Amino acid sequence: MPVEASIARDELAARIVEGASSTLLSEEFEVSRATISRHVRKNGLPNPGRGDTIKNMDSVRKRVFEMQPLDAVNWLLDILEDLAPAQSGDKLAFLREKLPGFTKLQVQVVAVLSSHRRGHTFTKQNIFDSIYAHRIQDDDTPDIRVIYVAICHVRAKLKLLCPDVSIETVYGVGYKLSDDSRFPWENLNE
């Protein structure tokens, strides 16, 4: 019998509504987080770690105090992971509008490179982790080489759309926006 078949849909749904994180669920059902994630998607359930518990801080505190320390940390980290993409969504939407013709990955690369002061160097792993950190590492996760390809395409497109922006290679380290890079929509008086 496949492992996923041993997970009762109703029991999983009830635990998710209670606010159980994917880490806690994987321990309870004795399967990987990837298996929980697949089961959630397959059955159209809400993502673990999300729910009404976050809206009421008193209930969050109460639940955390009732948990074992490691479980509490993992549950809170799952909540933060769920909130992180929502926080950066506004910037991504803005950049998608300003960078027509760019793929989602290319926009995300520009967002990462422009997230710090000009001249800040990002390793290839930093860029990859910033884009794919929310994904569970499995066979669907792309190889880090996808960053090399994306940088190449972003450079070509930026050359046409934003000639004052250039991505420099810091050999043996990674990439950065050049110190004098300015996007057309940026205030030059900053």
N, C-alpha and C positions, 0 to 999 in steps of 0.2 A: 504494500500500500504506500503511495507517495506520501512524503512528509506533509505536504500542504493539505492533503485530505484529512489529516488528523486534527487540523485546526477547525474548531466549530465556529462557523460564521457568526452566529448569534452571540457566542461567548466573546469572540474577538470584538464585535461591535460594542458590546456592553462595556468591555474594558477600555475601549477608545473613548467612549462617552464619559467614562469616569476620569479621563485625562491621562491614562497610562501612556508612557513613552514607548517608542519602538524598542529601546533597549530593555525596558522592563518586560514588554510583551515577548521579545525573543527569548528572554530567560524563562518566563512562565511557560511558554509553549515548547521550549527547548529546540528552537530553530534559529537560523541566522536572521539578522535585521533585513537582509535582502529578501528572504522568504516572506517575512511579515509584510514588507513593502509590496511584493508581487501579489500577495493574497489581498491586501487592501485595495490595490488597483483593480484586480480581477473582479472583486465583489462590490466595487463602487463605494467603499467605505471612506469616511473622512480620514485624513492623515493622523497618525498617532501623535500625541503630544499637543495637539491643537484642541481647543474646546472652550467651554464657558469658564473653566477654572481660571484662566488667565485674566478674565475681566474683573474678578473679585479677588483682590490681593489677600484678604483675610483667609479665604479658602485655600489659596496657594500656600500661605505661611503654615496653616494648620496641616495641610497635606505633607509639606516638607518636614515639619517637626515629627510627624508620625512615621516617616520613612527612615530606613537605614541610611547613614551618611552617603555612601557611594550611590545608592539608588536615587537619593535626593539630588545629588550633583548631576547624574546622568539625565534625570527628568528635566531639571532646569536647563541643562545644555540643549536638550531636544527642543525646548520651548524657544530658546535663543536662536537656534538654527532655523526654526520656522519663521522667526521674526526678521532675521537678517535679510533674506531676499526682498521682503516687503519694504524695508528701509531704503534699499538701493533701487527700487523699482522706478521711482520718480526720475532719477538721473538717467537710467536706461531708456525710459520713454522719451525724455528730452533729447538724448543723443540719437535715438532712432529717427526722430523727426528731423534733426539737423544733419544726419548723415544718410541721405537717401541712397539706396543701392548697396548698402552695407548689410551683410548677413547678421544674424543675432550674435554669433560668435565674434565677428569683427567689431561690432558695437561694444561687446563686453570687454574685448581687448583694449579698445580706446578708453573705456570707462576705468579700467584698472590702471592703465598708464597715466591717466589724467587725475587719478585720485589723490596723488601727493604733489608736493611742490615740484616744479620743473627741475630736471636733473636728477631726480630720485631714481635709482636703478632697481629694477625688479628682476629677480632671477626668473628663468623659464618656469621653475617649479612654483614661485610665488604667483605668477600669472595663471598657471594651470589650476592651482589650489583655489585661487579667488573665484574662478569661474565654475569649477567642478566640485568644490568642497561639500556642497549640499547633497551630492549624489553618493549613493552607496557604491563602494568599489566593487564592481562585478564585470562581467564580460561586455556589458554595454558601455562601460567607461572608455573614452578614447585614449589613445596613447599620447604622451606629452608632445610628440612630434607635430600634433595638430596645431600647437602654438607657433612653431616655425612657419608653417604654411599660412596661418592666419596673419602673422606679422608681415609676411611677404605681400599678401593681398591688401592689407590695410595700408602699407606704404604706397603701393601703386594707386590706390583710390584716394588717399590723402593728397598725393602729389597733384591730382587733378582738381579736387574739391577744396582743399585747404593748403595752398602752397607754402604758407608760413609755418606749417607744422611738419616736423620731421622726427622719425624714430631712429635713434642711434643704437648701434650694437656696442655693448661693452664686452669686448672679447673675453671669453672664459667666465663671464658672469651672467649677462642677460641683456635687457633692453631698457631704454629710457627715452622720454621726450627730451629733445634738445633744450638747453636753457632758454633759448630765444623763441621757442615755439609758442605761437598764439593762434587759437581758434578764432574764426571771424566773429563769433558771437560773444567772445570774452571782452570784458571791459579792459581797455588798455591802461587805465589809471590804477589798476589794482596793485 
